[in-house]
Amino acid sequence: MTVDGDFTANELVRIGRAGLGAEDVISPAFLLLDLTGTAAIGDDRLQVIADFFAGPGTPVAKLAVVAGRDVATAIVEAATASGMESDSFTRKVDAMDWLLGV
């Protein structure tokens, strides 16, 4: 999932929920969350994003986050705390290799 520009946390959660709930998506999913093209993410939005994508109710088995250090760290820490396999990356190609076990 690639996010660009400015957005609200609720928009991201709504779209994420719809995408992960689609019929053709394997559940639980391996997800690459790319936030490198976004505007600055404040702490309040970051917490909502971390709670959703790293939360136990979200059907994600493995989460790769491509984002700035602070954003990626917050999401990965939340995912790890919930027992999800997760890691942060600076490049999409490295994230995809990790997700696929290459």
N, C-alpha and C positions, 0 to 999 in steps of 0.2 A: 504494500500500500504506500503510494507516494503522495505526500501532502506538500502543496506549494502555496506561497502567499500567506494572506491573513485568513484566519478562520476562528470560529468559536469552538470551545471544547465540546459543546453539545452537538454541533454539526459533525465533528470528527467521530464522536461516539455513535451518532445515528448512522453515518455512512459505514463505519466499521462494523456495527451490529448487522446492518443489512448485507454487507459483503460476506461476513463470516457465516451468516445464516442462509446464504444462497444454496439452492439445491445441488449445484455442481461443485461445491467446495467440500473437500475432505475434512472431516471433523474428528479429532482436533487437528487444526491446521498448523503448518510451519509458516510463520509470517515474517516478512521483511517490512519493517516500518521505517520509511525514509522521510525524515523531517528536515533534511538539509536545505530545502528551498523555502522554508517557512520564515515568516517574520518572527521577531522575538517572542518567546513563549514565557509568560509570567508564571509565577509559582502556583497561582490558583488554577490556571489552565493545565499546567504540567501535572498537578496532582490528579485532576479528573482524567487526563489521558493515561497516566500511570495506573490509576485504579481500574480503568476499563481494560486496557490491553494486557495488563499483568495480573488482573484479578482472577480469582478462582472460578467465576461464573462465565468467563470468556473462553470459547472453545479453541484455545491456542496451546499447542504442545511445546513449541520451540519458537522463541522470539529473537530476531536479530534487529537491532536498532541502529540506524545510520543517522547520526545527528551530532550536534556540537557536544562537547564533553559533559557539561552540566546537565543538559537535557537527557542525553543517553544514559548517564549514570543514574539519574533519578528513576527512569523507567526500568532499567536493568535491575537496580536494587529492589524495586517493588516486585518485579517478576521473580527474582531469586528468592525473596522472602515468602512468596506464595508457592514455592516449590517448582516453578517453571524453569526449564533450561533456557537461558538467555545470555546474550553477550552484546557488546557495543562495537561499532565499526566506524571507520572514516570513509570507507569505499564500499559501494554496492557489490562489486565483484567479490570482495573478501567475505561480505555477509552471506552472499549466495553460496559460496564455496562451503562456508561453515554450516549453513542450513542443510545443504545436500551431503555433508560429510566428506567433501572432497579433500 
